[in-house]
Amino acid sequence: MTFCLFELCQNKEILDKVRKEIREVLAKYNGELSYEALMDMKYMDKVMKETMRKYPPLPFLDRMCSTDYEFSGTDVTLEKGTKISISLLGLHYDPDYFPDPQKFDPERFNERSSIPGYAYLPFGSGPRNCIGKRFGIMQTKVGIACPLRDFEFKLSAKTVLPFEYDTSSIVTIVKGDIWLEPKRLTSKC
């Protein structure tokens, strides 16, 4: 949620678009932030996906080879039982998969997206994917919709840029934290 709000502070056009969607959807559901209302927020889905592309909850995935795997065209074989780490930051910032990877661009996740399978893995994939994925997505949507409905945010001078990631943590966090300054909007939905 913090990384999402940080990016929205930096991208006013995207912020305005997601806030407009939140207000329109909530008006459609009589102001009630229900499951159905959250599922109706399609642009917010794109914003969240792009946030998790840039800032995946875990920077890497650990796996173990279940069978021998030979890389075609090479003499390299991963033997059964070999432990491997998959760099999500490496995948999510690869310009072959995500052109201009430093740019915050929710439109990457349009329905006709050309992102290849297994290039975007914020929750992992397959039988070892994150068991809390759906809950995490719902919790994040609520955590974004509620403050954006009634507050404007700006980046505080206490936030140190560029970020330096805290490498002592297993989750993606920055050293010194991200500080935002909220301001209540005069017009509510």
NORHU-V456393 format. One record per pair of residues at least 12 apart in sequence whose ideal C-beta (glycine too) atoms are under 6 Angstrom apart, sorted by sequence separation. I is the first residue (numbers start at 1). J is the second residue. If there is no record, write none. Layout:
BEGIN
i={I:I}
j={J:J}
END
This chain:
BEGIN
i={25:68:65:67:25:65:25:160:65:64:159:21:159:63:158:21:97:62:156:18:60:61:156:18:60:153:154:60:91:18:59:153:59:151:152:56:88:151:152:150:150:53:149:7:4:3:3:50:50:47:46:49:46:61:56:52:11:7:38:59:57:55:22:22:22:19:1:4:1:1:9:9:9:5:26:23:6:5:2}
j={37:80:78:80:40:80:41:176:82:83:178:41:179:84:179:43:119:85:179:43:85:86:181:44:87:180:181:88:119:47:88:182:89:182:183:88:121:184:185:185:188:92:189:51:51:51:55:104:106:106:106:109:109:124:122:122:104:104:141:172:171:172:145:148:149:148:140:144:143:144:153:154:155:153:189:189:178:180:178}
END
